[in-house]
Amino acid sequence: MDSKKTKKVLKNDTSEVSEAGLFLVKEKKLTERIIQTIPSGIHVYDFIKGTTTFINKAYTSILGYNLSEIIGLEPEDYFALFHPDDKQAIIEHIENVENGKQDRIEYRFKHKKGNWVWCSSEDAPFELSEDGRVKSLVGIITDISKDKKQRNALRKSETELKLTQKINHIGNWNLNIETDEIIWSDELYKLHDLDDSIPPPTQPEQKELFTAKSWALISDAILACSKKGTPYNLEVLTSKTNSVATWLMTKGEAVRNNKGEIIEIKGSTQDITLRKTTEMELKRSNQLLLTSQSIAQLGGWELNILTNDLYWTAETYAIHEISPSEFNPNVDASIGYYLPESRDILSKAIKAAIEEGKGYDLELKTHTAKGKLIDVRTTATVIMVDGRSVKLTGIFQNITKQKQNESALIAAKEKAESASSLKR
């Protein structure tokens, strides 16, 4: 979330950024395009505020709301958008993520038009407080309304289809433990690009369908399931010769006879390539942003005015020549690094930002934790809720070299002008 807010600040004034900073702007635009063009909805939920603080275009397409309509809601109004029958599951889901777990949930959310939309949300901890508590989550939301209708129809079918629906019923398969007989559904043939007119591949033949690492996971899981009844849920990568490799989620459960003996394994396989690709693109985009921040010596910061929590990005720590384990940033201590004149200017600017909602863009002088004097550019953008400043976000950039170059150019110009006047 901090990188996103840093990007928003960079849009305000790219003309004053160094050449390396311009590179960052280009990379930021790439990141923004990726996030906004991803077909899955992406959202960031702030546990402190009790509401969503970021959504992409796909989220709006799925649920109808834009960010201003979501962020302005009180927590109780926001949770009123969830279906009453799903609220307990939502509470448990949020608790899981707050406890540091990645969790998936299906629930109904009220569309802006008033209808209920079935959503699947894969959420994970995103932002941590200074004491390690989860402050926010980031999640990927998918509209599964059509899938839910299919599942409801399958509930009326025979027992096998009910079990298949329980474990996602995308492509299902059966393995007879005694005879090694394998049965595949039509969809599973499609997932592997195989001709459904021929028998499904045997266990040894299936080894060729996956990467070596993935097959090792699958074979170990099947063995444990057949011997001990241990269910499994794996994300594996195929190794295809005629098409692009895909990511699959494969699940398996043991089936016992009336004596309690394991006689069969029933499972399902689902194509999760889109989700995995989305995750990898987001990770890559974040890495690009972090790298470009380091090149430009440009960090970010965020101040929660309501809690007085101050957050620094890794590059902000690096510019200050200090680590998170050595320094817990707060407003007073951070201002204390600046030279007296700069300190006074910054203090007044922060006060105006909090009390009047005025952002700032300043070039000041400060010391690092090791005592090095540097020139910095620091900016702030004010986030307002109901006419009140609730958060400040900004950039913090080391512009010492830029200032030195400017001084050198001025000195060279003055020297040239002086030499020219002497010749007259």
N, C-alpha and C positions, 0 to 999 in steps of 0.2 A: 504494500500500500504506500509506503514512503517513496518508492521509486516513481509511482504514478503521480503523486503530488509534486515531486521534484520536476517531473515532466511538465506539469501544468504551469509551474513557475517559469520554466525555461521558455515557454511560448511567449511570455510577456515581453521579453527583451533579449533576442538572440544577437542583436547587433553589437553588444558590448562583450560578448563571450570570445575567448581566445580561439585560435584555429582548432585546438584540440576540443574546445567546447562546442564548436560547430559540428565536429564529428559526432559528439554526443547527441546533438539535436537530431541529426540524421538517424542515428541508431534508435533514438527515442520514438521517432515517427514510425520506424519499422515495428517496434514493440507495440505501439498503439494500434497500428493496422492489424497486426496479428491478433491482438486481444479482441478488437472490435469486429473482426471478420470470422472468428471462430464460431461455428454453428451452435455450439453449446452455450447455455447461459452461464456467465461467471458473476459471482457476487462475493462481497466481503461484508461480514457481519461483525459489528462491534459489540462485545459483551457489556462493556461499560455503559454505552449509550442505549443498548437494547434495541438496535435497529440496523438495517443495512446501510453501508456507507459507500458502496461502489457497485455498479452493475454495468454490463456491456450491452451492446445493441441486441444481441440474441436474447438476453433476459427480458428486455422490453418487448421483443417480438413474441416471446412465450407467454408472458403474464400481463402485458399491456401497460405497466407502469414505467415512468421515467424516474431518474434518481431523485429529483426534487420532490416527487410525490411520495417516495418511500422514506427519505431521510427526515422529512418533516413530521413524521408520525410519532406519537408517544408510544412507548413500549407496549402498553395494553392495546392500543389501536392497531399496532403492527401485528401482534399475535392474534388479534381478532380475525385476521385474514386467513388463518389456518382453519381447516375444518375441525369442528368440536371433537369429532371422534379420533382425530390424529394428534391432539394437543399433548396427551401424555407421552406418546412416542416422541414427539418433538422435544419435550423437556428432557427425556432420557438421552436423546441424540445429542442435544446441546451439552449435557453433563459429560457425555463421553468425550466430546471434542475439547471441552474445558479441562478435562483430565489428561489431555495430550494425545488422544487417540484419533486416528483417521476413521471416519464412520460414514456409512451409506444409509440413506433412509428414503422411503417412499411416502408421500403425503399429498393431501389435496390443498391447493392454495386458490384463494378467490381471485379470479381474473378481474381486471378493471371493469369489464363489461358485466360482471356479476356471476358468471358461471364458474364452476369448480374445475380446476386443471390438476390432473394427476402429475406429480413431478417426482423424479428420481434425483437425489442430491448426494454427491460424494464430497464430504467436507473434511477439512484437515486444519489443525492449528496453524495460524499464520503469524500473528504478532504476539510476542511475549513481553511481560512486564519485567522490571528490573529484578524482581524476586523469582522469576521463572514461571509465573502464572500466565495462562493463555488469555490474551486481551481481545483477540479477534480470530475469526476463521475465514478461510477462503474455500469456495466450493464451486463445483461444476453441476449445473442444473440441466436436466433433459426432460422434455415433455413426453411422458409415457402414457398419455391418455388412450391412444390407440392400442398400445400394448396391454393396458389394463382391461380394455373391452375384450381383447382376445383371451386374456387369462380368465375373465369371468365366464366366457363361453366354454372354456375348457373345463371349468369346475363341474359342469353338467355332464361331462364325458365320463368314460370308464376310469377305473382306478389307476391304470398306467398313465393316462393323461393327467390325472390329478397329481401324481407324484412328479411327473415331468414339469408340470406348472410350478410345483413347489421349488424346483431347482432350476427355474428360468425357462425351460421348454423351448429354447431357441433351436438347438439341434440336439436330439437325444439319442442315447445308445444304451444297450444292455450287454453285459458280459456274464455268461454262464460260467461259474467257477469250476464246475466239474467237467464240462465238455469243452470249455474255451470257445464256445460258440459266441459270435458277436453279431449284434443287430444294430444297424444305423438307420436313422430317419432320413428322409429326403433332404432336409435342410443341412444335415451334417455332411452329406455328399457335396452339397453346394459350397459349404465352407472350405472344404479341402479341394475343390475343383476336380472331383472324381466322377466317373461315369456311374450312375446309380443302377445301371443294368447288370453290373458285376457284383459279386459278393464283397462285403466290406473287408478291408485289409486285416490280416491277422495281427496279433501283438508284435511279432518280430518285424512285420512289414510296416506297421505304424511308426516304427522307429525312424524310418526315412522321411516321415512327414514333418518332423520337428528338429530343431537344433539339438545338438548333443546335450547341452545343459538342460534344455526344457524336457527332453525325453528322460533324462535321469530323474528329474523331479516327478514326472508322470509315473514312471515305472515303480519308483519307491512308494508313491502314494497308493497306487493300485495294490501293491503287495501288502501294505499296512491295512488297507481297507478289507482285503480278502481274508487276512489272517485275524485281525483284531476288530474289524468293523469300524475302523477310524474313518470318518468322513473327510473329504478334502475339497479345497477350493483353491485352484492355482491359476496364475496368469502366465501363459507360455507363448513362445514364438514359433511359428511354423517355418519350415524350410522348403519353399516351393520351387519347382523348376520351370513351371510354365507361367507363373504370375508372381506378383509382389508378395513377399512374406507378410503375414498378418498376425496380430496379437489375438489370442483366444483366452477366454476364461472358461476353464473346464472344472466341473464339479462332479463328485461321485459319492454315493451312499450305498451302504450294504443292505441287502434284503435277506431276511432270515425266514426259515420255515417254522412250523409250529413247535419244533424241538429247539429253536434258538440257534440253529446252525446257519452259517452264512452260505447261501446258495447262489447269489447273484449280486452284481453291482449294477446299479442304474445311475445314469449320469446325464448331464447336459453340457453343451458347449456353445459359447456365445462369442461372436466377433466383437472385440472391444478395441479394434484398431483406432477408431476415431478418438476414443477417450485417451488412449495411450499416446497418440500423436499430439493431441491437445496438451497433455501433461508435459511432453517432451519439448513442444514449442514454447510453452510458458517458461520452462526451466531454461531453455536456450535464450529466450528473450531477456530473462532476468540476468543471466550470466553476461550477455552482451552489454546490458546497462551497467552492471557492476564493473566490467572491464573498462568501459568508456569513462566511467566516473573516475577510475584510478588514473587513466591516461590524462584526463583533464584536471586532475587534482580537485575534483568537485564532489562534495558530499551533500547530504541532505539532513534536515532536522525537522522535528515536529514537537509542538508544545500543546498538551491538552490543558486548556485553561481551567476546566472544571476540576481536574484532579492535580494540576500543577506537575504532571509527569512530562519530562523532557526526554525525547528519543533522538539519538544520533545514529546515522548510518556508519558503516565500517570506515568509509573514506573520511568522514568527519573526524573520527578518532585518529586516523592516520595523519591527517593534517595537523592535529593537535599533538602528535607524537606521544600518544598515550593509548592504552588498551582499555576495553570495558572492565577488565578485572582490576585495573588500577584506579579507575575514576567512574563514579556514578553521576552522570551529568544532572545538574539542576541550574536554574536560571541565574541565581546569584553567583555560583561558582564559575559558570561559563563566562559571565560578564567580567568577572574578576581577572581574566587573562588579558583583557584589553588595556591599552595605554589610557591614562586618565582622560584625555580629551575624547578619544574614541569611545571610552566607557560611558561618558556622559551623553554622547550622541546616541549610542545604542539604547541606553536606558530610557531616554525620552521617546525613541522610536517604538520600543516595545510597549511602553505605557500607552502611547497613542493608538497602537494596533489593538490593544486589549479594550481600551475604553471607548475609542471612536471608530474602530473597524478600519483603520488606515494601514495599508501595507507599506513596505519600505524596500529600498534597494540602495545599500550603502557600501562604500569602500573605506575600510578602517585599518588600523594597525593593532596587532595583538601579539602576544607571546605564546609560544608552544609550551607544553609541560616541561620541556627541556631548556626553556629560556631563550629559544631562538625568536628573533623579531621578524614577523612576516606581515605582508600586506594581504588583506582578505576582502572578498566581496561577500556580503551576506544580505539575503533578501527574505521577505516574509509576505505570505498571502494569508488573508484572514478568512476563515470559514465562519459564516454567520448562521445562526438558527433562531428564528423568531426575533430578528433584530438584535441579537446578542452574540458577541464574539465567543466561540466555543473552542476554536483550535487555530493555531498558527502553524504554517508549514513553509519551508523555504530551503534555499540552497546555501552552502558555505563553501567558498572556493578560494584556494591559494592563488593569488594573482601577483605574487612577489616578482617572478620573472618578467611578467608583463609590465609591471611598474618599473623594473630596472631597465627594460628595453626602452620604455618611454623616456626615462630620465637620460639614457645614453643618447637617444635621438635628439632630445632638446639640447643637451650639452654639445653635441656635434654641430647642430645648427647654429648655436650661439658662437662656437669657435670659428665656424666658417664665415659667419657674418662679421665677426671681429677681424678676421684676417682680410676679408674683402675691404673693410673700411680703412685698414692700414695702408692698403695699396693705392688708395685714392689720393 
